[in-house]
Amino acid sequence: MPWELDSDRPIYTQLMEQIELKVCAGLYPPGGRLPPVRELAREAAVNPNTMQRALAGLEESGLLYTRRTSGRFVTENQDMIRAVKSRLVREHTRDFLNKMGRLGFTHPEILEAVSSLMEENKNE
């Protein structure tokens, strides 16, 4: 999953969101160790201080924790991970619905489009 950053929002918040996505997708599994800050910063093409700020924010939220000499790890608390997934689902769905509404789609049309796409994907 590549790092996708845009210039319209603070980079550290986008990094936090993308790390959350990677945790939810299982790229960083529960209890798993994250790569070092400098390696993550290099992958994302950001300053290590910016990456450090994002990781500190995720530690404050409880999604990550630090072992002094071993590095940063993803929480093993499944309730925490489910809560993050639930929040992300709501945010992404709300964004999608807002965009579809701006395009002039009604709720029934949106449901029909989603249902149709789900059927197409099921057959792939």
N, C-alpha and C positions, 0 to 999 in steps of 0.2 A: 504494500500500500504506500504509494508515494506521498511525500509531504506537499500539500497544496496550500500555499499562503497567498493572501492578497493584501493590498496596501490600504484597504478601507477600514481595517480594524486593528487593534493592537496585536502584534505578532505573538506575544506570550500567551494571550488568551486563545489564539488560533492553535498554538502548539498544545495547550492544555486539552482543547477539544479533540485534536487529532490523536493525542496519546490515549484519551478516553475511548475513542473509536477503536484504536488498536487493541486496547484491553478487552473491549466488548466483542471484538471480532476474534479474539483468541491469539492474536499475534504476540501479545505479552500476556501469557496465561497467569491465572491466580497462583501466587507464591513464586512466580518466575522473577528472575533478576533482569533488570533493565540494563541496556548497554550504558557505559559511562557517559557523563554529561558531554564531554568533548566529542565523543563519537556520534551521539545523537545530534549535537549542534552541527557537526560536519555533514551528516546525512540530510539535515533540514536546511543547510546553507544559512545558518543564523549564528549570531554571536553566542559563545558559551554562556555568557551572563544572562542572555535572554532565555536560553534553554533552562538554566538554573532557576530562574524566576518561575517558569512554567512548572517545573518539577516541584518546587517548594509549594506552589499553589495546590498541586495535586496531593502533596503530603498533608497540607492543612485540611483538605477535604476528606482525607482518610483513604483515598484510593491507592496511594503509595505509602511506603514506610522505608526508613533507612536503618540499616545495621551499620554501625560506626565503621567497621573495617571491611565490610563485604559489599557495600553499595546499596542501591535502591531496588526495592521489590514491590510487586503488585500485591495488594491485600488478598488474603484468602477468604475474606468475608463475602460469601456469595450474595447475601442480602444487599451489601453495598454495591456490588457489581450489577445486580438486578435493578437497583434504584437508579444507577447511572444509565443503564439501558432504557429503562422506562422514561427517564427524563429526555434522553436523546430521541426516542420514538416520538414523544409529544412535540419536541421542538421541530424535528424534521417534517412531521406530518402537518403541523401548523404552518410552516413555511410553504410546503407544497400546496396546501389548501388556499393560502393567501395568493400564491402565484396563479393558481388555476382560476380563482375568483377574479383576479385582475385581467385574465384572458377572456372573461365572460362566461365561464362554465358554471352551470348550476350544480347543486349537490348531486342530484340524480345522474347528471352527465358525468361528473367526476367518478361516482361509484361505478358506472357502466364502463368507463375508460379503464379504471383500475382492475375491475373484474376481467375485462377482456385481455389486458396485458398479463394478468396472473395466469389465465388459461394458456396464453401463448408461451409463457415461460415454463409452464408445467410440462409442455410437450417438447421442450428443448433439451 
